[in-house]
Amino acid sequence: MEQKGKDMKDDITHDSWLFEQLQDAEFAAEFLNAASEDDDPKTYLTALRKVVEARGGVASIAERTQLSRETLYRTLSSKGNPTIKTLLAILKATGLRFAVSAH
């Protein structure tokens, strides 16, 4: 049981570290770029949700994108399927932009 408690503490520490790192735009951009390399769109949406939480929070980003919080939560859920317009608005509101590169 003690081991389980230790794992929970490590998760909180990691989340706190990640939240702090995502405050930096360059780190956030690299974080999203890494997530985009996964073939599963859920990975990118999960990463984008963490960026949103770290770079203003859902309520603030929803206001800046003129989306409701519910729409933003739904968009960033594992079942989300954002339009390019919504994705671009979210990225802009977090101080980031969409870019494409050759691989």
N, C-alpha and C positions, 0 to 999 in steps of 0.2 A: 504494500500500500504506500509505503514511503517513496518508492521509486515512481509511482504514478504521480504523486504530488510534485516530485522534482521535475518530471516532464512538463507538467502544466506551467511551472515557474519558468522553465526554459522557453516555452512558447510565448509567454508574456514578454520575456526579455527580447526575443527575436522580433516580435511584433512592434515593440517599442523602438528597437533599433531600426527596423525597416521604415516605420513611420517617420522617424527623424531623418533618415537618408532620403526619403522621397520628398522632403522639403526642397531639396536641391533639384533644379530643373534638369540638369545634365544627367543626374542619377536616375530621375524619373523617366527621362527619355530612353536611356539604356535599358532600364527595367522593362519598359513596354516593348522595346525592340527585341529583347530576349524572349519575351512572352509571345511575340508575333511569329517566332520561329517554330512554335508548336503547331501541329496540324489541327489541334482541337480549339475551336474558337472560344470555348469556355475558359481556357487558360488566359487568353488576352482579356476577356471581360472581367475575370477575377483580378488580374493585375491592374486593369483600369479602375476597378472599384477601389482598390487599395490606394491608387494615386489620387482619386477623388477624395477619399477620406482624409488623406494626408495633406492635400493641397487646398483645403477650404471646407471640406465636409459636404455631405449630400445636400443639406439645406441651402448652403451658400452656392454651390455649383448649380443646383436646380434653379435658383433665382437668376443666376448669371446667364443660364441657357434658356430661360423662360419655359422650362419644363416643370411639371409638378414633381414633388419628391417621389410620389408613387411611380410616376413614369420613369424617373431616373433609377429608382431601385429595380423596377421591372427590366429596364434596358440593361442594367449591369448584372442581372441575375444569370445563373448558369443556363437559363433558357432564353436569355435575351437575344434579340436579333436586331440590333440598331441599324437605322438607315445611315448612309454616309453623311447626310446632313446632321443627324443627331451626334454621330461620332465626332465629326469636326467641331461641333458646338461644344461638346464636353472637353475635347482636347484644348480648344481655345480658352475655355473658362478655367482650365487648370494651368494655363501659361505654356502650353505645348502646342505643337502642330504636327500634322500628318506629313510624312515624307516617304518616298519610295526610292529604293536603291537596287542596283543589279547585284545578283549573287553568283 
